[in-house]
Amino acid sequence: MKLSLITAFFAITITSRIHSQVQSHNSWYSPVLLCSATDFTWDHLFPTDGSPIEEPESCIKPFEGLSSVWFRFKVANQSSISFNIKPLLQDDDIDFAIYSSENGKPQEIIRCMSSGVNLDKNRSVQLQCSGITGLIQTENDVSEPPGCSPNQNNFLKSINASKGEEFLLEITNYRSDSGFSFHWTGNAILAPELCFGESPSEELVRIIANPNPTKDRIQGTIISSKAGGAIIRLFNANGVIIDQKSTNLISGTNDLSLSVMNFSPGTYYLNLIKESLISKTIKIEIVR
């Protein structure tokens, strides 16, 4: 059985909701791969599966035993990495740590947010240590310890990143296993090649494109071992999403027909990511 997917890409803007129920991604060695600076919502956290360093420093010590999720990303440009994280539940305490990374292995902690409301003090005078957290350019501190002192405000300094730098991000919830919304605010472009190949999972996805290189149209096939929703995205050579479309896949073979007549000659990347977080990317060359 086949299902016709797409006859053309439509230029639309959407906010992705990433469903975390299928895979927990609660360890640095099984992170979610982020391939574009697209805002998203993460629904649910699972108990963290250990620290990536043997003797956690004081800032991340409270992370042990909490619910968490890990992300891995690579920047494609010299940029400022900034973002906001907002808890889905108003009273939750979201913390995070950012590690420099080499081929997916954490190297050192470069940002650590662990501030939160002191339970033995009046919450109304500690609002600066709860709610939205993240990285902003106007901050100078790179770490905030547990608790809520007058000089803490739940935000850390943005990261000035060089092209090709890779990072691991751990996000935790001190109060519950509920999730958060994530909003990119800097000018970082994430490298799509980090997601080349299939994600580690028993679920398989394969994209076959022909002809490639092509002049005006790609006739292809998407083979998926499981049915489910998916987002198909087209990146240019700089890692910028230029088109994307939501669709539904059946289990088995799905036809793909893509018009590229309106795109300039060059290298592009066609990425498919399923709601179960399985990802596949292929390179497409357009010639004239």
N, C-alpha and C positions, 0 to 999 in steps of 0.2 A: 504494500500500500504506500502511495506517495501523497505528499501534501505540498502544493505550490506555496512558496513562502513570500518572496518579494520580487516585484517587477522593477522597482526603483527605490532608492533611498529617499527619505523625506527629511528635510532639515528641521528638526524639532529639538526642544530642550526639555529634559525630564529629570526628575529626582529619583534615583534608584533606591529601592528598598531591598536590602540584602537580607535574605532569610537565613538565620543562623541555626535553625533547628536541625538541619541535616548533618552538618559538621561543626564541632565545637570550636576548633581553631584556638584552643586555650594554651598553646605552647609555642615557643619561638621556633621550633622545628616543624610546625605545621601551620604557618600563618596564612591569612587571606592575602592574595596577591592583588595589589592595587595597580591598575594599568592606565588610569587617567584620573585627573583631578576633578572627579564628578562627585557632587554631594550625595550622601546616602544615609540610610537609617539602619542601625543594627538592633535587632529585636531582643536578643536574649544572650546572657553570659553564662559560662560554666566555670566551676572551680579551677583555678590556675594549676597548671601542671609543672610546678617547680620554677626556680629562678635560673636564668642563664649564666649567672656568676656564682661562685662558691660561697662567698661571704658578702651578701647584699649590704650596701651602705645604708645608713639610717633612713634615708628618704624612701627607699623602696622596700625596706623591711616590712612595713605594714601590708604590702601587697601579698605576702604569703598567706595562702588559704582563702583569698578573696576570689570572687568571680571575675573572669577576665577574658579578653580576646586579643589576638596578635595580628598585626598587619605588616606587610613588607612592601616597600616601594623604592623606586630608583628615579632620580630626577634627570630630565633630558636637557636642562638648560641651567645656566648660572642664575640663581634665583633666591628669593626669600620664601622660606616655608612657613606659612602661617595658617592657622585654622581655629575654629570654634567647635567645642563639643558640648552638647546640651543634653542633660539626662531626660529620659522619657517621663520619669516620675519626679515631681517637683522637689521632694525631700531627699533624693538620692545624692550621694557624694561620689562624683566621678574623678578619678585620678589617672595619671598616665606617666609613662617613661619612654624616652626615645633613645635608641642605641645606634651608634654607627654600626654598619654591617659590611661584611665581606663575603660574598657568595652565600648570603643567607645566614651567616654566623655572627652573633652579636660580638662586638669588640669592646666598646666602652659606653657608659651612660653619658649622654650629652645634654639631656634635659630630664628633670624629674619633678613632677607635681604630686605632692602628697598632702597638701593642706586640706583642712576640713573643720567643721564645727566642733568645738570642745563640748562634749556632752554634759559637763558639769557647769557650763556657763550659759547665760541667756542667749538663745539663738538669734534674737532680734538685733543684737549688737555684733553679730558675726556673719552677716549676710554677704560680706565681701569674700568669704571663704566657701561659699556654696553656689550651686547653680551652674551657669555656663563657665567653662574653663577652656584653656587652649594656649596658643602662641600668638603674640602680637608684637609689632615692631616698636611700640612705645615702651616696652618693658626692658629692664636691664638685668634682672635676675634670671639665672638658669636653673634654679631649684628652689622649691618651697617645702619645708619639712612638715611633718604631721602637726596638727593643731591649727590655731588661728591667732597669730600675733598681729599687732596694729599695722605692721609693714607688709603683710601678706594680702594678696588680692585675687588669688586663683588663676593668675596668668603668668606666663614666662616669656622670655625673649624669643623672637623669631630666629630661625636657623638660616644663616647665609650659606647656601649650598652651591657647590661647583657641579658642572655638568658631569654626569656619570656617578655621582655619589649615591650610595644605597643606605637605607635606614630600616630599622625595625621599630615598630610602635606597639607598646602594650597599653591597653586601656582597661581599667578596673572599676568596680563599683563597690564601695565600702559598705553600703547599706542593704543591697538586694542583688538579685541576678537580672534585673531589668536592664534594658539597653539605653541607647542614646541616638541622637542625630549628629551627623558630622558635616561640617561646612568648611570648604577650603576658602581662604581669604587672601593668600599670597599670590605670587605670579609663577609658582612652580608648575612646570609641565612634567608629567610622569612618563617614563619611558615604557612604551608598550611591549618592547622585546622581552621584558621581565616575565611576561605571561606567554611567551612562545612555548608551544607544546602543550600537552594535556596536564591538568592538575593531578596530583597524586590521589587517586581514588579508584575504586572498582568500576565506577561509571565512566564510560568512554564516549568521546565525541570526535568526529573526524570531518574535515572540510576538504572537498576535492574541487578545484577550480580549473576550468578549461574553456577556451585557450588561455594560457598565461605565459608570456605577455599577451595583451589583447589591445585592440583598437577602440572598440565601442561597447562590447558586451561580454560578460562572463556567464557561461552556463555551468552551473556547478551542482554539487550534491553535498548535503549534510547528513551524516550518519550518526545517529544517537542511540545509545543502548537503552535509554529511558526517555519517556515522554516528559514534557514540562515546558514552562515558560522560559524565554530566553531574550536577550538583547543582542542585536547585531550592530556592530559599530565599525566605522571606517575611519582610520587614522591617516594623516599625511606623514611625510618623512620626519617631521619635527615632533611627532607624537601628539598632535592636536586632533581631537575628534572633529571631523567635518560633517558627518552624518551618522544617525543611529535610528534604530527602529525596534520596537518590541514585537515579538512573535511567539507562536507556540509550536513546539516540535512534537512529532509523534515518535514512538519507539520504532526505529528502523530507518528507512531511507526517505529523505525530504529533498525535493527539488529546490534549487536556488537559481534565480535568474536576475542578474544585476546589470543595469545600464550604467556605463561609465563615460558616456559621450560628452558630458559636461565637465569632466575633470581634465586638468592639464596633464601632459605626459610626465611620468615620474614614478617614484616608488610609493606604494600605499600598503597599509596593513589592515586586513579584514579580521576582526575579532568577534568571536561569539562567546558569550558568558551566560550560562544557564542559572536559573534561580537557586540551584543547588551548589552554585559557585564553581562548577566545572567550567574551565576556560580553554579555548583553542584559538590560535592566531596563525594566519598565513600571510606571506608577502605577495603582493600583486604588482606587476609592472604594466603601466599603460604606455603604449607607444603610438606614434602617429606617422 
